[in-house]
Amino acid sequence: MTMAFVAGLCVALLPLLAAGFWLGRRTAPRPKSYGGLGTPVEHATFQTLHTASLAAPPLRAGLTEETARKSARRLRSLLGTDALCLADERRVLVWDGVGAHHRAEIMEKLAGPLESGRGEAFRLGCHTPDCPVRWAVVAPLTVDDRVLGALVACAPRESAVLVRAAGEVARWVSVQLELADLDRSRTRLIEAEIRALRAQISPHFIFNSLAVIASFVRTDPERARELLLEFADFTRYSFRRHGDFTTLADELHAIDHYLALVRARFGDRLSVTLQIAPEVLPVTLPFLCLQPLVENAVKHGLEGKTGTCRISITAQDAGAEALVVIEDDGAGMDPELLRRILAGEDSPSGGIGLSNVDDRLRQVYGDDHGLVIETAVGAGMKVTARLPKYQPGVH
């Protein structure tokens, strides 16, 4: 299910939620006055939109005891019922309203709806004379045809309106849980791609870095110490365990550690020029997004070349975006081979870095923010990344 379809479904459900809210107003708390403007139906629609907007954020974290507790009161207000509970497959997560002594009975009755995925309405057995709830309506909560739990609305009497309204609210809750599931899937995908990049950190690079450090131990101990610290800082950043995003400043700092180790090995064969606009340093971007591009430039810049490899890294302010360009004068690449690499049809050594970064930029910022790569055999490579300064969910 796409994000656009889910959003459209949310909008389509709102009129039905508003109707349910209006029909349940007699048992719900009286809504606030809005200055006498608009019709009662318009007031009910506004109140429904406002209440739904307050209930949605907790549900976007999934169905848990905490999220159920934060959203239950809003959901009960949408339905205008005396009591409402949210349950998963094992227990009642929250009970909002009167009649909490019906918890055990509700869980017994949920076995059928949770198994079949179909809603039910049934009479509650109660020996408490003044208990105001006598009927319960069960509406399953589903994500991708999986029943995660149920929404149960309790009322003094059976009502066809409540059955319909509870079903619509349950569908709206299910949409929020679907979005939560998509968010988790996206996070897992990003984490998997970061693990792939970490796995790509060449064992040869690590071996060569340590060999270079070892070569300085006797001849220049202070230089060996500096390089060892560079190596420690680079690996600490690359294998950190927190956060999907970083700042441009931190990513460039890690790149500086990496280049210090490469320079120690290749000496004057590597020339690197940096031009960084200070105002773009705080820009947030996906973690380990630029370092693989620089590593690719070093690899292909030095490959099959006896002279000096020149690499330039620029980061410019481009209004609402930061424009990052990494260019080398190395061996370059056949454009058709590059197309196959980015399409996932070919993966030669080092290609995973380009395709991985391109995929992650498109996932985070949209397809129009993929890498722009200019190259030809023997003509070097120029890689451009456009990073929006402000993007929802990127922090």
Disulfide bonds with the S-S distance in Angstrom:
none
